Amino acid sequence: MFWPMTQVVLAFAGVAVLGVLAVRVGIEVRRFARAVADASERIEDAAAELERAAAPLATGGGAAYRAYGDRSAGE
């Protein structure tokens, strides 16, 4: 009777350990998802800022090209 009870106790302990680990994994996944969402928002903000900064430069670059022509064509 001792060995079957020992096996039941060990099985219960194993299931309890797996349950605790599953909860910890769930918490870490939630934390990781939040970090990915924050990083995604920061990347989106940086891309928007880059786009705003590049618009005047692109306009100025087009004006310089029209003023000086294509000098890299081997003149």
LUMTI-689629 format. One line per 2 residues: number of its first residue (from 1); their letters; for each residue x, y, z of N, C-alpha, C. Coordinates in Angstrom, 2 decimals. Example, Ala and Ser with C-alpha at 12.3 -4.5 7.8 and 13.67 -1.06 7.14 Angstrom:
<rs>
1 = AS = 13.19,-5.69,7.80,12.30,-4.50,7.80,13.20,-3.30,7.80 ~ 12.85,-2.25,7.08,13.67,-1.06,7.14,12.90,0.03,7.87 .
</rs>
This chain:
<rs>
1 = MF = 0.81,-1.20,0.00,0.00,0.00,0.00,0.86,1.27,0.00 ~ 2.09,1.11,0.48,2.98,2.28,0.55,3.37,2.77,-0.85 .
3 = WP = 3.74,1.85,-1.76,4.21,2.24,-3.08,3.11,2.88,-3.93 ~ 1.90,2.39,-3.94,0.86,3.07,-4.72,0.59,4.49,-4.21 .
5 = MT = 0.60,4.68,-2.91,0.37,6.02,-2.36,1.55,6.95,-2.72 ~ 2.75,6.42,-2.71,3.92,7.21,-3.09,3.81,7.64,-4.56 .
7 = QV = 3.36,6.73,-5.39,3.20,7.06,-6.81,2.13,8.12,-7.01 ~ 1.06,8.05,-6.27,-0.01,9.05,-6.38,0.51,10.42,-5.93 .
9 = VL = 1.24,10.44,-4.84,1.78,11.71,-4.34,2.77,12.29,-5.33 ~ 3.65,11.47,-5.88,4.62,11.95,-6.86,3.93,12.43,-8.13 .
11 = AF = 2.90,11.75,-8.57,2.15,12.18,-9.76,1.49,13.53,-9.50 ~ 0.88,13.68,-8.33,0.25,14.96,-8.00,1.30,16.08,-7.94 .
13 = AG = 2.45,15.80,-7.35,3.51,16.81,-7.28,4.00,17.18,-8.68 ~ 4.12,16.19,-9.55,4.54,16.47,-10.93,3.53,17.35,-11.66 .
15 = VA = 2.25,17.05,-11.49,1.21,17.87,-12.13,1.21,19.28,-11.54 ~ 1.43,19.40,-10.25,1.48,20.72,-9.62,2.66,21.53,-10.15 .
17 = VL = 3.80,20.89,-10.30,4.98,21.59,-10.84,4.71,22.03,-12.27 ~ 4.12,21.16,-13.09,3.80,21.54,-14.46,2.79,22.69,-14.50 .
19 = GV = 1.85,22.70,-13.59,0.88,23.80,-13.52,1.56,25.12,-13.18 ~ 2.45,25.10,-12.22,3.17,26.33,-11.84,4.02,26.83,-13.01 .
21 = LA = 4.69,25.91,-13.69,5.50,26.32,-14.85,4.63,26.87,-15.97 ~ 3.47,26.29,-16.18,2.56,26.80,-17.21,2.10,28.22,-16.89 .
23 = VR = 1.83,28.50,-15.63,1.43,29.85,-15.24,2.58,30.83,-15.46 ~ 3.79,30.42,-15.11,4.95,31.30,-15.32,5.18,31.57,-16.79 .
25 = VG = 5.02,30.55,-17.63,5.18,30.74,-19.07,4.13,31.70,-19.59 ~ 2.90,31.55,-19.13,1.82,32.46,-19.55,2.11,33.90,-19.18 .
27 = IE = 2.63,34.11,-17.99,2.98,35.47,-17.55,4.09,36.05,-18.42 ~ 5.11,35.24,-18.71,6.22,35.72,-19.54,5.77,36.00,-20.97 .
29 = VR = 4.86,35.18,-21.49,4.35,35.42,-22.84,3.58,36.74,-22.88 ~ 2.79,37.01,-21.87,2.05,38.27,-21.81,3.01,39.45,-21.73 .
31 = RF = 4.07,39.32,-20.93,5.07,40.39,-20.80,5.80,40.60,-22.13 ~ 6.14,39.50,-22.81,6.82,39.60,-24.10,5.91,40.25,-25.15 .
33 = AR = 4.64,39.88,-25.16,3.70,40.48,-26.11,3.57,41.98,-25.87 ~ 3.56,42.40,-24.63,3.49,43.82,-24.31,4.75,44.54,-24.79 .
35 = AV = 5.92,43.92,-24.61,7.18,44.53,-25.07,7.20,44.63,-26.60 ~ 6.69,43.62,-27.28,6.65,43.66,-28.74,5.70,44.76,-29.21 .
37 = AD = 4.57,44.92,-28.54,3.63,45.97,-28.91,4.25,47.36,-28.69 ~ 4.95,47.53,-27.59,5.61,48.82,-27.33,6.68,49.11,-28.40 .
39 = AS = 7.47,48.10,-28.73,8.50,48.28,-29.74,7.88,48.59,-31.10 ~ 6.78,47.95,-31.40,6.09,48.21,-32.67,5.60,49.65,-32.74 .
41 = ER = 5.06,50.15,-31.65,4.61,51.55,-31.62,5.78,52.51,-31.79 ~ 6.90,52.20,-31.14,8.07,53.08,-31.28,8.61,53.06,-32.70 .
43 = IE = 8.61,51.91,-33.33,9.07,51.82,-34.72,8.13,52.60,-35.63 ~ 6.84,52.47,-35.38,5.87,53.21,-36.19,6.05,54.72,-36.03 .
45 = DA = 6.28,55.18,-34.80,6.52,56.61,-34.57,7.81,57.07,-35.25 ~ 8.86,56.25,-35.18,10.12,56.61,-35.82,9.96,56.66,-37.34 .
47 = AA = 9.20,55.74,-37.90,8.99,55.75,-39.35,8.20,56.99,-39.78 ~ 7.21,57.37,-38.98,6.44,58.57,-39.30,7.32,59.82,-39.20 .
49 = EL = 8.17,59.87,-38.19,9.07,61.01,-38.03,10.07,61.06,-39.19 ~ 10.58,59.91,-39.61,11.51,59.86,-40.74,10.82,60.32,-42.02 .
51 = ER = 9.58,59.91,-42.18,8.84,60.32,-43.37,8.62,61.84,-43.38 ~ 8.29,62.40,-42.21,8.10,63.86,-42.13,9.41,64.60,-42.40 .
53 = AA = 10.52,64.04,-41.90,11.82,64.70,-42.10,12.30,64.56,-43.54 ~ 11.94,63.48,-44.21,12.44,63.24,-45.56,11.66,64.02,-46.62 .
55 = AP = 10.44,64.42,-46.32,9.62,65.11,-47.33,10.27,66.41,-47.81 ~ 10.72,67.30,-46.93,11.36,68.52,-47.44,12.67,68.23,-48.17 .
57 = LA = 13.41,67.23,-47.71,14.67,66.90,-48.37,14.41,66.36,-49.78 ~ 13.38,65.56,-49.92,13.05,65.02,-51.24,12.62,66.14,-52.18 .
59 = TG = 11.87,67.09,-51.67,11.46,68.22,-52.49,12.68,69.05,-52.91 ~ 13.56,69.30,-51.96,14.77,70.05,-52.28,15.67,69.29,-53.23 .
61 = GG = 15.75,68.00,-53.11,16.57,67.20,-54.00,16.04,67.24,-55.42 ~ 14.72,67.23,-55.57,14.14,67.34,-56.90,14.43,68.68,-57.53 .
63 = AA = 14.41,69.74,-56.73,14.71,71.07,-57.25,16.18,71.15,-57.69 ~ 17.08,70.56,-56.93,18.50,70.56,-57.30,18.71,69.77,-58.58 .
65 = YR = 18.02,68.67,-58.73,18.15,67.86,-59.94,17.65,68.65,-61.15 ~ 16.54,69.36,-60.99,16.02,70.15,-62.10,16.95,71.32,-62.43 .
67 = AY = 17.60,71.87,-61.43,18.48,73.03,-61.64,19.81,72.63,-62.30 ~ 20.37,71.51,-61.89,21.71,71.13,-62.36,21.71,70.00,-63.35 .
69 = GD = 20.63,69.32,-63.52,20.57,68.21,-64.47,21.24,66.98,-63.94 ~ 21.39,65.97,-64.78,22.01,64.72,-64.38,23.50,64.78,-64.70 .
71 = RS = 24.32,65.17,-63.73,25.77,65.31,-63.91,26.49,63.98,-63.84 ~ 25.80,62.91,-63.37,26.49,61.63,-63.23,26.41,60.79,-64.49 .
73 = AG = 25.85,61.32,-65.59,25.69,60.54,-66.82,26.96,60.50,-67.65 ~ 28.04,61.06,-67.19,29.31,60.98,-67.90,29.59,62.17,-68.78 .
75 = E = 29.20,63.35,-68.40,29.46,64.55,-69.20,30.92,64.91,-69.18 .
</rs>
